[in-house]
Amino acid sequence: MSHVKHNLASWGPPTFPLPPARTSSSTAFTQNYRIAWTTGVKFRAGKVTIGGSPWAVTLLPPEVQPFAHKLFAAGRSGLVPETETEQRAAIFLLDRGIADPLPLEEPPATATDDVEIVIPVYRDVQALRKALESVADQGIPITVVDDKSPPHDALKIKQATQEFGARLIVHDDNQGPGGARNTGFQATSAAFIAFMDSDVVATPGWVQRLRPVFDDPKVGAVAPRVRPDVHGDSCIELYEETRSELDMGPHPSHVVYGVPVGWLPTASVIVRRTAVTTPPFEPGMRVGEDVDLFWRMEQAGWSVRYATDVVNHHRVRNSFGDFAGRRAMYGSSAAELEKRHPRRLIPANPSLSGLAVLALLSSKKPAVRMGAVGVGVYEFLRYRRMLRDGIPTRVVAEMTLRSLSSDLFWMGHLLRREWWPLGWTILAASTRSRRARFVAAAMAWEPFKDHILGHTRLGPLKSLAMRLVDDASYGSGVIRGAWRNRIGNVVTPRVHFPGWPKKAQDDFKVTLKR
C-alpha cells in the first residue's frame, strides 16, 4: 500500500494523441475480425443505409454493396471479411458505425496479460467486495484507489483488497472519482486499462471478451453495456430497469457526438493507454469527466465502441433522495462541459419547419391545419435536393418524416428537462387548451414509447411519474449550473431555419437526437 498526494490542477488539460491512419498495414486486422451489422441501422433498396455514427443517409459505393448484403443477411452472428475487397468494405462500414466489431462469445483459455483493472472507491466497502469478487479470479492485476475514505471504512477497504489480492493506493485528499482513476492510471503500466466502479458486478471474462476489439489499432476505448443490478421490486429499481443513467441502450454503437450513444459512462470501460495522455481525465472535474474524456478522444480521431454483447451490472440506490440528487448532479455538469466543448450542450435543436407543423396542426381552423401539408411538401423537396442522385424517393419521404418528428422530439425534450417548469404548466393546461394538448403530446411521446410501449414491470402511471421526476431533476441541475457559471447555452434552444440547399451533399449527416 502506498500513499500519494498530487497537485492535479498543475497538470493542465491533456491533449490526446492522434490515432494511426488507415493504411493497408493498419487494416490487416480485418482478416480475423468478426463484425456484424449494427442493430438500428436501416438498409434500404440494397444500397442505402439510414443511421450509423455519425447518423447519416449513406449511398453505399458499388464495391461496398455486395459485402453489405452479406453482412446484413448474417445479422448479429456476423462474419469475417474474406477478400481484400471485403476487408476494405468492412473498414468503410466500421468507420461509419454501420457495422460493429463482435466481442468473443466466451473468454479465451489463455490469460490476458496486457490489461490492468483500476477501481476507485470511497467508503462503499460492501459494494467493493462484490466488485473485487467478480474480477479477482480473472488473472488480471487490480489496483484499488481509496479516495480518502473515513478511517473506519479505509481499514475495511484495506482488508478487502488484501483478501482479494489487489494493490491499494490511498489518497491523502479526496479528489473525486476522476482523480482516483487518474491516480490508478499513473500507477499502472499495461497497454490497456479497464476502469470499473466499485458498485459494479462484472460479468465473468468481460475484459478478455472485449480485448480483441482493440485489434483495430484505431479503437481507443470500448465499453460493455451496464445494466442495473435489480434484486427487489421497489419503484426505483423497476424504473431503473427501463431508464438507468448508466445504461446506454440495447444497440451497439460507434460512439460520437450527436447520436443516442454520444458518450460512455466509466462505470465499466477499457481504454488504450496510447490513445490518451496522463492524466486521461480532466483534473478537478468531479462530474461529467467521462463525457469530456470520450468527446476529446473522438475529436482526436479515435474510434470509441459500445459493445452490448457484454453486460456488467451496477448497484441501484433505493433512496429517492439519491435518485433525484444523482440526476441533478449529472445535469450540473452541463455548464462545465459547455465551457470545454462549446455549443455541444445546447438543450434543443429544432427547425422552424417542425415547430410550424406543430403550431398549424394545433389550430382549430381546418384551413390553417392544411398549411402543415405545405410545410411537409417543402421539407420533402428540400430533402430531395439535399440527398444524392440514386437515393430512392421512399427514402426521401422517410427522411422527411424523421426530420419533422425529430423537431417534435426536441420540443418535448426541452419542456421535460431544462424547461420543465414551463412543461409542467403546459401539462396542467392541456385539459383546457387544444394547443397545450398538442405540445403535451410531444412531451409525452418519448416517455410513452419507453415506458408504455416498451417492456416495463412498473405500472404506466408510476413509470410516467418517475420519468417526469427524472427529467425535472436533471433539468434542475442544468439550470443551477447555468446560473452559477453564467452560461446560457445549456438552457437556450437553437432554432434553425431550414433553408433551400444549393446542391446535394455527398455524405449527408444529420443530428436527430442527442
N, C-alpha and C positions, 0 to 999 in steps of 0.2 A: 504494500500500500504506500502511496506517496501523496504528499500534499502539494498543491500548486496554487499559485496566485498570479494571474496575468492582467496586465493593463490592456484589455481587449480594445478599448477605444483608440489606442495608439496605432493599431494595425491599419486602420483605414479600410474603405470598401474595396474588396478584391475585384480584379478584372479577370474573367475566365479566359483560359487559352482557347485557341481555335481548334476545331476537330480536323482530322485528316480529310483531304479532298477525296472525292470519289474517283478512283483510278482503277485500271484493270487489276492491279495487285490488291488494292484495298476492297475490292468487291469479290475476291475469291471465296470469301466466307459463304457465299450463297450456294456453293457446291454441296454443302452438308447442312443447309439451314432450312428447316421445315417452317413454312409460312402458311397463313390462312387468310381467306377473305375476311375483312373486318366487318363484324356484325353492325348493322345500322347504315352501312354504305349501300346505296341503291345502284343497281345495274340495269340500264335502260337500253333497249334496241341493240344490245350486243356490242355497243361501242361507247356508251356514255355512262359516267358514274356521277352520282349526286351524293356528296358527303366527303368524308376523309378529313385530314388535318394538314393544312387549313381547309375549312369547309369550302367546297368548290364544286362547280359543274365542269367536268373534265371530259373532253373528247379524246378518247384514248388513241394514240398513234397506231397505224395499221400493224406495226411489228409487235405491239404490246397486246393487241386484241386476242390472238389465239391463246396465249398463256392466261389472260384474264378469264376467258371462257372456262379453261380447265380449272383454274383456282376457284372460281365461283361455284362450279359444279361440285368441287371437293368439299365445300362447306368448312366446318370447323375441324375436320380431320386434317386438312391441309395437305401440302405436298412439297417436295424438294425440286427446285428447278433442275432440269436435266441437260439442257444445252446452253451454249453461250447466249443465244437469243433469249431464252427463258430467264437466264440469270440477269441480263440487262433489263428485261421486263419486270423482274422481281424488284430490282432496285427502284425502278420508276414507281411501282406501286407502294413499296415500303416508305419511300421518302415523302409520299403524299398522303400517307395514312389510309390508303385504300386496302392495303394488306398489313398484317402484323406478324411478328415472329412468335412461334409457339414455344412455351416452356417445355421442359421434359415432363412426360407423364408421371414418371417415378424418379426419385433421386438416384444418381449414378452409384455404382458399387464402390468406386474409388472416392477417396476423400477430396474435398475442395480445399486446396492449400494456398489460394491467393485471395481469400476473403477473411476479414475480421468483423466481429459484431460489436457495436457501441450502443450502450443502453444508458441514457440519462435517467436519474431518479431523484425525487425529492419526497421524503417521508414515506412513500407508499410501499411499505415493506411487503405486505401480503401479496399485492399485485406483482411486485418484483420477483418474489419467489416463484409464482406461476410462470412468469415470463422466462426466468432462468431455467426452470424445469423443462419448458417446451423446446429449448435450444441447446441445453447443456450436453446432450448425448450426440451432437452432430459432428463433433471433432473440429469445431471452428473456435478459434480464440475469442474470448468475450472480455470486453472492458466495460465496467460499470463506473459511471461518473456520478458521485454523490454531490448534488448541488447545495452543499451546506445544510443538510437536514439537522433538526434539533438533536442533541446528544443521545437521547433515548432511542430515537429512530436510527441514528447513524450507527449505533452499536449493533442493532439488529440487521442493518444493511451489510455491515462488515461480516457478520456471522453468515448471512445468506450467500454472499459472494465467495467466502471461504468454502462453504459446504458444496457449492456447485463448481468450484474450480475456476472462478472468474477473477480477473485482476480488478482491483478497486483503486480509483483515484478520487480524492476528496477535495472539493473546492474550499478555500478559505473565506470566500464570499459568494453569495448567491448571484448567479449570472443568468438565470433563466434556461429553458431547455436548449435554445440555440447556442448559448455559451457553453453549456455542458457538452453538447455534440462537438463543438469546435475543439474543446479540450481532448475529448476522446479521439477525434480525428488526428490531432497532432501527436497523440501518444501511440498511434498505430503506424504500421509501415506497409500493410498489404496493398496490393494494387486496387482492391475493391473494398469499400466499407459499407456494411449493412447497418443502417440506423434502425433501431427498434425502440418504441416507447415502453416504459416499464409496466404499463397496463395492457400490453398486447400478449395474447397467447398465440404462438406461431404454429402454423401447420408443419408437421414433420417434413424436413428436407426443403423448406421454401427457398432457402438460399441456393442450394445445389440445383434445384429445378430452374431457377431464374438465371443462374450464372451463364448458361450458353447464349442468352440474348446478347451478351457483350461480345460475342464473336464478330458481330458487326462493329468495326472499330469506330463508327460514328455515334454509337449509343453511349450516352454519358450517364444515364440513370434508368433504372427500371423498378417498378413497384407492383406488388400484388394488390388485389382488392382487399380492403379492410372492412369487415362486417362486424356489427355489434355482437358481443358475446351475451346472448339472452338466455337467462335461466328461469325467469319468473314471468308474470303476466301483468306487471304494473303498466300504467298508462304510458309512462315514459319509455319503458322497454319496448312495448308493442309499437309505439310511434317510431322509435329509432330503427326498427326493422325496415321501415319504409323510407325514412328520411334521416339517416345519420350524416353528420357533417364530415365524417371521415370516409364514408362510402361514396366513391366517385361513380358508381353505377355499374350496370352489367355489361357494358360494351367496352372491349379493349380499345385503346386509342394511342395515337401518336400525339403526345401532349404539346400543344401550342396554345398561345393566347387566342381567344375568340371562338373556341369550341367548348362543348359541355365539360370536357376534361381539360381545362386550361391550366391546371397545376396539380401537384400531388401532395398529400399530407406526408410528413416524415415519420408517421407512426410506424411505417414499415417501408423501407426503400433501400436499394443498393446503389451506390454512387461510384463511378470510376474516378480514382484519385487524380489522374492526369486531366480530367475534364474540369477540375476546379482548382482554385488556389487556396492557400492557407491564410485565413480560415475560410471554409466554404460558406458559412452563414454570416450575415452582416452583424458585427459586434453591436451589442446594445439593443437589438430588436428582440422583444420578448413575445411578440405575436406577429404572425404574417411572415416570419423569416423563411418558412418553407416555400411560400408563394414567391418571394423575392429570389430565392435560390434557383428555382426552376425557370422563372422568367429570364433571369440572367443567363442561365445555361442555354435556353432556347435562343436568346438573342445572339449568343456566340456561335450558334450554328449546330449545337449538339442535338442529337435525337434523344428524346425522353419518352420512355414507353410505360404504358399502363397495361398490365397483363392480368386479365380477370380469371384466367385458368388456375391461378394460385390464389388462395384466400387465407388471410390471417384474421384474427378476431380481437376486438378490444373491449374492455370492460365498459358497462353502461352505468353511469352515475344516476341513481334514482331520485335524488333530491331535485325538486322543481326549481329551487334557487340556483343550483349548479347548472341545470339545463338552460334556464334563461340567461344566467350570468355568462356562461361559456359562449353562447350565441352572440351576446352583446360584446364580449371580448373580441371575438373574431371580426365583428363589424368595426370595432375601433381601430383595427389595423389598416382600414382603407385609406385613411388620410396619410399615414406614413408611407404606404405603398405608392400612393399617388405622387408623393414627393420624388420617389426614386424612379417611377415609371409613369411619366406624365401622360394623362388622358387615357389611361387604361382602366381607371376605376370609375368612369362615368356611369351612373346607375341605369341609364336607359338610352337607347339609340333608335328611336322610331323615325319613320319617314312621314312626311305630310300626307302622302297617299293613304297610308293605313289609318291615320287619325281622321282624315276626311271621310273615309268609308264608315268608320265608327260613328262620326257625327251625323252623316247623311242617313244611315240606317236607323238611327235612334229618333229621327224626326217623325212626327205624327202625320205629316203630309205625304201621300203616295208619290206625288210628283217630285218632291225633294229626295225621297228614298231612291228613286230611279237614277239620281245623279251618281250613286255608288257604281252603277253599271259603267258609266262613262269613265270613272276613275279606274275601274278594273280593266277596261279596254286600253286605256293609256298605258297602264302598267304592263299589259301583255305585249303591246307594240314596243315598249321600251326594252323589255327583256329580249324580244325577238331581234332588236337592233344590237343589243349587247352580246348575245350569245353567238358563237361562231357558226358559219355555214356548216351544215351536216348535223346540227343538233335538231332532233325531231320536234315537230310542233307540239306534241303532247308533253315533251319535257319543258318547253317554254311555258305551257299552261300550268304545269306543276310548279315551276319556279315562281310564277306569278302568285299562285295561291299561297305558297310557302312564305313569300315575301310579305304579303298582306297579313297573314296570320302571325308572322313574326312581330309585326308592328303592334298587334293586339297583345302578344306576349310581353313586349317591352312595357306597354302601358300598365298591364296588370302587375308585372314585376315591380315596377316603381311604386305603385299605390299600395302594395302589400308590404313593402320593405322600407325604403328610405322615406317615402311619403305616407307611411302608414296612418298617421292621424287623419289625413285627408281621406285616405282609402276607407277607413272605418266609418267616417262620416258619410261617405257615399253609400256604403252598405246599409247604414241606418236609414238613408233617404230613399233606398230602392223601392220601398213599398209604395211610395207616393209619386215617384218620378220615372217616366219611361227612359229618359237619358241615363239616369243613375242606374237603372236596371241593366242597360247595355254595358255600362262601364263595370258594374259589379260582376257581370258575366265574364268579362275579360280578366278581371281579378281572380275569379274562381276557377277558370278553366284548368290551369296547371295543377292546383291542389286537387281538383276533381279527378283529373287524369291520374295523378299519383296515388291518391288515397281511396278513390271510389272505383274507378275502372281498373286500377291495378290491384294486385293482391295485398290485402292488409287484414290483420287479425283484430285491429282496433275498429270499433264501430264508426260509421261515417260521421256522426256529429262530433265525437271526441277527436277523430282524425283531423277534421277541418278546423276545430277549435285549437288543437295543438299546433297546426300549421300557421294559423294566424299569430299565435304567441311566438312561435319560432321566427317567423319573418319580422314581426314587430320588434322582437328582442335584438335581432341582427341590425335592423334599421336604426334602432335607438343608439346602438354602438357607433354606427356610421355617423349619425347626426352629432353625437357627443364628440367624436374625433374630429369631425369637420369644424365644429365650433372652437375647440381648443387649439387647433392648428391653423385656423383661418383659411381652410381650403374648401372652396365652394364646389369644385368639380365633382366631388364624390356624392353630392346631393342634387346636382343640376343636370337634367337630361340634355342630350344633344339631339335636337330635331333637325333632320336634313331634308333638303328639297330634292326630290327625285328628278333631276334634270335630264334632258334628252341627250343620250350619248353620241359622241362624234363618230365612233366606229366600234366594231366588235372587239371584245377583249380576248386575247389568245388563251389566257388562263384565268377564267372568271372565278373570282373568290368573293365570298360574302360572309359577313358575320351575322348569323341569325340568332345566336343565343350565347350569352356569356357562360 
